[in-house]
Amino acid sequence: MGLLIYLNGTFVPEEQATVSVFDHGLLYGDGVFEGIRSYNCNVFKLKEHLERLKASAKYIMLDIPLSLDELEEAVIQTLQKNQLKDAYIRLVITRGKGDLGLAPWKCPQPTVFIIADKIALYPRDFYEKGLDIVTASTRRLSSAAFSTKAKTLNYLNNIMAKIEGKNAGALEALMLSQEGYVLECTGDNIFIFNNKELITPPEHTGILKGITRDSVIELAREKGYRVAERPLTLFDIYTADECFLTGTAAEVIPVVKVDARPIADGSPGPHTRSLIKEFQKITTELGTKYEL
């Protein structure tokens, strides 16, 4: 039996879960989304994800046809209908069906769909051995043109960098700003440890304010680490004591090599390993619980 997909208020089998070819989410990447995780019947930080979705929609002037409470219930129902204790949830809201023109006011009704399924972004052994990444030549679009705080369906900039990484034999690629500062990877935030200080690029440089990123920052402070949000260069990455990535799908994963340069001794560091364990503890504690 296949998945049941939430689509505009009803649940339909995945083979019937279709949107119009005139939907502006398909035609123009006009919409917003959230990737969310559930762990042992606990949707990790669901309210925070929904608040970010609301902010993204407001930024692109897209009216969400459901309240946040209704969206929360729809997410829970999607998990329950599919009998999923552990899942990756994709919640998407598009501008909806319109015509072939750009005009968003010709899309009278947004499209809402929710998919809940399994996901494995990276093979499990990479969480033990660490990940090799490369720096993409594709630069992030300037946040002066469009705020990177909005999590929209237009990911072509990231996809081009992802392809570069694949062509170079890496599963992930690091993206720089127009000025050459380190921002984030194609789907994950980046952190380094240097002299026991945890450092990550600040929001104003043009990164997505990740839910997992914020959780790790909070955990690190609780464990007594000094945490700084400041601009980073490739020099800082190459000479770091430790490096790791965070993201909803990726969780927390060590990086052991960047552009063929080993990070320290080329193995996951002790502080990174400690934060991975601490993060795993909170995944079933902080969120919205449900029953199957």
Secondary structure, 3 states (H helix, E strand, C coil): CCCEEEECCEEEEHHHCCCCCCEHHHHHCCEEEEEEEECCCEEECHHHHHHHHHHHHHHCCCCCCCCHHHHHHHHHHHHHHCCCCCEEEEEEEECCECCCCCCHHHCCCCEEEEEEECCCCCCCHHHHHCEEEEECCCCCCCCCCCCCCCCECCCHHHHHHHHHHHHCCCCEEEEECCCCCEEEECCCEEEEEECCEEEECCHHHCCCCCHHHHHHHHHHHHCCCEEEECCECHHHHHCCCEEEEEECCCEEEEEEEECCEECCCCCCCHHHHHHHHHHHHHCCCCEEECCC
